Amino acid sequence: MNQTRDVTINIRAKQNQRDLIDRAAEVQGKSRSEFMLESAYQQAQDVLLNQSFFGLDELKYKQFVEL
């Protein structure tokens, strides 16, 4: 699926932060923008997934813990 990017995200960073990001992006063969967007997107997903709640009765909870 090819999606056109239609919004801009601007951030300010310290020189040492940008340099570190650039090195990591280069290691992965990505541009700074690609690296930062993918990293931020993954972190956002992780944060939101950690907010999920599901309720279990006592038996199901014990089974879950055993797994």
ChimeraX attribute file (.defattr): number of C-alpha atoms within 10 A of each C-alpha:
attribute: neighborCount
match mode: 1-to-1
recipient: residues
	/A:1	3
	/A:2	4
	/A:3	5
	/A:4	6
	/A:5	6
	/A:6	5
	/A:7	6
	/A:8	5
	/A:9	6
	/A:10	6
	/A:11	4
	/A:12	7
	/A:13	9
	/A:14	7
	/A:15	9
	/A:16	9
	/A:17	10
	/A:18	13
	/A:19	13
	/A:20	11
	/A:21	17
	/A:22	18
	/A:23	13
	/A:24	16
	/A:25	17
	/A:26	13
	/A:27	9
	/A:28	10
	/A:29	11
	/A:30	14
	/A:31	14
	/A:32	17
	/A:33	13
	/A:34	12
	/A:35	18
	/A:36	16
	/A:37	13
	/A:38	12
	/A:39	11
	/A:40	12
	/A:41	12
	/A:42	11
	/A:43	12
	/A:44	12
	/A:45	10
	/A:46	11
	/A:47	11
	/A:48	9
	/A:49	10
	/A:50	9
	/A:51	8
	/A:52	7
	/A:53	7
	/A:54	5
	/A:55	7
	/A:56	11
	/A:57	7
	/A:58	9
	/A:59	8
	/A:60	11
	/A:61	12
	/A:62	11
	/A:63	10
	/A:64	10
	/A:65	7
	/A:66	7
	/A:67	6
